[in-house]
Amino acid sequence: MGLIPNTHRNLKDSYTVSQYHTLNGRGLTDFSQEEMIREKPPYQNFLVTGGAGFIGSNFVRYMLEKYTTCRIVVYDCLSYSGNLSTLRELSATYGERYTFIQGDICDEVQVGNALMQHEIDCIVNFAAETHVDRSLMDPGVFARTNVMGTCALLEQTRRYEIKRFHQISTDEVYGQILQGSFKETDNLRPRNPYSATKAGADSLCLAYFNSFDLPITISRGSNNIGPYQYPEKVVPLFVTNLLDELPIPVYGDGTYERDYLYVHDHCEAIDYILHLGQMGEVYNIGSGHETKNITLASTLCDLLCKPTSLIRLVDDRPGQDRRYSLDSSKLESLGWQPKHTLIDGLKASVTWYVENEWWWRPIKEGNFKVYFERQYKQRMAHAAPSPVA
């Protein structure tokens, strides 16, 4: 990443005319270095692995909309949670600036060909198996994708001398915290196969930075909510069930706490890190507001005008973490702040699922039914009634 030009003339010349005239009506001297550098993409050609998934697809849209010169290659194997309909309008909207490749991140030859053919200078790795419940059913799949897949990508980053590799991780690598908030320097104590494999991937990234001087950064985000989230996750599962007047399963006593971050804030945080983050560093991304699961369920009922009697307390899953909380001050020192409160994020998410039944209805009426029955049928049969009804 080059230095910011020092003169006003060079600052102006480094932007297109349209960019220069749409800086919110402010003069160039009114902008800080951080604001100015974020007007241009940090790199030109991005390989976004897992870009057909939830956070990845939102990041692709964010980058293509914000930066008119960058090119995005989405590389995705289209597993159960990857969906081409999530990206359906991008070719028509962005033309040659957007490319899709169906491929496995463990296939080093195909990854290498994509890096070379599209002259990639930055990899953002969203590709992962992500659902804790599924990791308890089949840990081996998670080890292959999350650990071996990340290793394969790092090897190709090294081979083709890619300028930046950014790893998307999770707050779950720290384990649970009953009081206070996790800092990036805290020990990793994952408590389920999903978080263990993500912790392994993080360790590999840092090892490649230290052993081979690879240009690595890592972000650990809290629970995301927003458009295009696969309905196995809590908010889309609850919203889509409530829309159909179906009960919603809340684990245990309902008092587990999670930090919910609106996905657009997460995408913007990654943008900050790509511009301003230091190589070899880890950055937490959280909203700073933890919420009990029963409160979340009740709030969604209220937003959809559905009775809280639809809430069911079901048997807990093994190794359930009691509470997650992140200290994001390191990232905030770069200038980032979340723009959405929890209620704003929930309202936006609910509105999107209400208005986009075309996207989630085929999923829930397909193979998702098999998963839901395996995961919840027995639990729902022995569920306790809502404590807030």
N, C-alpha and C positions, 0 to 999 in steps of 0.2 A: 504494500500500500504506500503510495507516494506521499510526500509532504504536501500540506496545503500551501498554495502560492502566497507570497507575502504582499504583493501589491494588489490594489483594487482592480487594476487593469487585467492582471492575470486571473484574479478571481472571476471577473466577468467573462473572460474568454474561455474559462474552463467549463462553462455551461452553454447549453443551447439557448437560442433567443427566447423560445417559449418558456424554458425553465427560468430564465433571468427575469422575465416579466410577470411571473406568477409566484413570486416570493412574498405573498400576503401583503403586498403594497409597501414593504419596508425597503429601505436602502441597504446596500451591502454592508455599510459600517454598523448597521443595527444587529447583525448576525454574529453569534459566537463562532469559534472554530468548529465546535461540535455540530451546530446547526448547518453550517456551510458544507461540511464534509458529508453530511447525511443527505444533501441534495443530489449526490451522485452515488451510483452503486459502488461498493467497495471492490467488486470484481465484475467482469463482463459476462463470462460464460459459466453458469452454475449447473452442476449435476445434483439434483435433489432426489435422493433415494427415498423410497417410501412416499413419493409425492402424490400417490393416488389415495392415500389414507387421510385421516382427519386433520391433524396439525400440519402435515406436509402439504396438503392441497390448499389449505388456507395460507400457508407461507408462499406458495407459488403464486397465488392470486395477489397477495400483498406486494411481492417484488415486481411482478409484471405491471401492476397498476401504478406503483410508485416510481419505478425507474424505467424510462422509455427507451433506454439503450441496452439494457441487460437481456441476455438470452437464457432461457431455462430449459434444461433437458430433464424430464421426469423419468426416473428409472424405477420400475416397480414390478414385482412378480405377480401382482393381482391375486393375492391370497384372499381368504374369505372376507377380510375387512377392506381390501383394496377394490375400488369400484371406478370403472371408466366413466360412468355417468357423473361422477363427482367432478370430472374435468371436461365435460362434454362441450362447453362453449369456448374453450380456450383457443383451439385452432382457428376458429372463425374470427375471434376477437383479436388475437395477437399474431396470427400468421406464422412467419418463419422464426419469430422470437420464442416460440414454444414448440417443443418436440417431445413425443412420448416414446419410450423404449420399454417393452416388456422383458424383464430379465431378473435373474436371481443374483443378489449381491455376493453370494458364495462362488459364482462363476467368474473367476478372475480374468479369463480371456475376454468374455463379453464386456465386463466392466472396463478393461483396458482398451478395447476397441472403441467404446463409447467416449472415453476420455480423450483418445487420440483424434477420432473423427470430428468431435465437436469442440476441440481445442479448450477443454475445460480448465479453468484456473481455480475453481472453488468447489468443494464437495460439502454438502450439508446432509448429514446422515440421519434421516428420520426412520429408516427401514428397521423394523423391529416387531417381534411378537410382544404385545403390550398388556394383555389382560391377566390379572392375577389369578382369577378363577380358572382360566384355561391353562395357566402354567402348572396348577395343581393337578390337572388332568393329564398333561403330557409335557413334562419338563424338558425332554430331549429336543423337542422342536424349538424351544426357547434357547437352549444352549447352542444349537446349530446356527440359527439366524442371528441372535444377539451377540454371541461371542465370536464364532467362526466367521460369520458374515462381516462383522466389524474388522476382524483381522485381515480378511481378504481385501477390504477396501483400503485399509492402511498400507498393505503391501503395494497396491496399485498407486496409491498416493506417493509412496516412496519411489516407485519405478518411474513414474511419469513426472516427477518433481512438481506436483500440484502445489499451488501457492498457499492454499488454506484447506484444512479439514476441520469441519465443525461437527462435533458429536452431540446429538440430542439425547440427554439422559433424563433422569427422574429424581424427585425428592425421595422416592422409596428406597434408594440405595443406602440412606442413612439409617433406615429402620424407624422405630417409633420414638417419639420424644414426649414425655408426659408434661413437662414444663419448659418454657423458654422456646428458642428457635435454633435450628441447625445453621451453623456457619460452614463455609466451604472447607475449612480446615478440620472439621470434625471427622472422626473415624467412620468408616462405612460398616454398617451392621445389618445387611439385608436379611429379611426373615421369611422370604418365599422365593420360589424358583425364578419368577420374573425379575424381582429386584436383584437377586444374586447374579443373574446373567448380565443385567445392566451394569452392576458394579464391576463385573469382570471386564466388560467392554470399556468402561471408564479407565480401569487400570491399564488395559492394553494401550489406549490412546496416550496416557501419560508416559508409559514405558517407551513408546515410539518417539515421543517428544524428547525424552532424556537420552535414549540410546542412539537415535538416528537424526535428531534435531528436526523432526517433522513439525511443520507449522500447525499446531493443534490448539483448539479451544474446545471447552465442554460447557454446556449449560444444563442445569438440573431444574426442571420446571415442576410446579405443583399440578394438581388435577385441573385439566383444561375442560372448558365447556364452550359450546358454540356450534356453528353450522357444520354439517357433514360428519358428525360423530356417530360411529357405528353403535346401534342400539343395544349392545351388550353393556355399555357404560351407563353409569347411574342416571344422569340427567336425561339423555334420550330414551332410555328404557322407561323411566318413570313418566315422562311426558307422553310418549306414544301409547303406553298402557292406559294412562288416564284419559287420553282422547278416545279410547275405545271402551271406557268405563270398566277397565280391568284392574284387579288389585296390584299393588306395587310392593315388592319384597324389600324390607329393610333388615339388614343383618343384626343379629344379637339384640342388645337392649336399645339400639338406635342412637347411642351417645358417642359413637366413634366420630372423631373430628378430622375434617379435611379442609384444605385451603383451595378454593376454587378460583381459577384464573381464566378470564375471557380470552379466547384464542387469539384475537387480534392483538391484545397486549403482549402475548407470548411472541408473536411474529415480530412485533416492533422491538422487543427485547433482543431477539436474535440479530436483528439489523444493527442495533447498537453494538453488540458484541463483535460482529463482523467488521464494523468500522473502527471501534475504539478499544476492543478487548486486547489483552496482552497474550502473546503466544505462551502455551503451556499452563494457562490459568483456567480455573473453574468458576462459573458464575451461577448463583442461585436465582431463580425467577419465581417469585410468589406474589400474591396479592396482599398478604399480611393479615388476612382475616379468616380465622378458622371457624367452621360451622359444623354443628352436629348433624348427622345424617337424618335424624328424625325431624329436625328443623327444616332441612332442605326439602324433605318429602312434603311436609306441611305447607311450606311456601309454594311449592309447585301446585299443590292442590288448590290453594287460594288463587294463584295466577290463572288457573284454568277453570275456576269456579266449579271444582269437583269436591265431593265430600271427603274429609279426612278418614272416614270409615273404610276407604279403599286401601289404606296403609295396613300392611301386615308385618309383624315382627317374625322373622324366620331364623332357623338354626344358623349359627355363625359358621364362617369358613375357617379352616385351620390356619394358624399363624397370623390371625388378623391383627394389624397394627392399630393401636388405640388412637394415636394422634400423630399428624404430620404438621410441621410448621417450619418455614424457611426465613432466615435472615437474608434479605436481598440488598442490604446496604452497599455491598461491593458493586453490584450492578447499578444501583441508584447513584453512586458516585460518578458514573459515566454520564449521568443526565437522564436516565430512564425512570419513569414512574408509570404504574398502571393507570389507565384512563377510565376503566369501568369498575364500578362498585359491584358487589355480589348481586344485588337486586337488578342492576342494569344488565349484567351479563345473563342472568336468568331470564329476564324479560325478553332480551334479544334472542336467546336460544329458543324459548317457548314460541315466540312469533315465527321463527324460521321453520320449526317443525310443523306448526299449524299450517303454514303457507306452502310447504314443500312435501306434501304427502307422496307425490310422485317418486321421491327419492327413497324414503324409508319404508313405504308400504311393501314394495316387492321384496325387500330384505327380510322383513318380519314374516312375510308369508312364504319364504323360501326355506333354506337350510337352517336359518336362525331358530326355527321352531324346534329342531332336534336338539340344539344346544340348550335352549331355554328349558325344555322338559328334563333334560339330563341334570341341569344345574338346580332347578327350582321345584320340580314336580313334587318330590317328597317333602321338601321344606315347606311348600305352600299347603300341603295336606295337613301339616302339623303346626301351622302358623298361629300366632297369638294375635288377637285383635289390636287395632291401633290404640296406643295409649293417649292419643290426642283427639280421638273422635268425640 
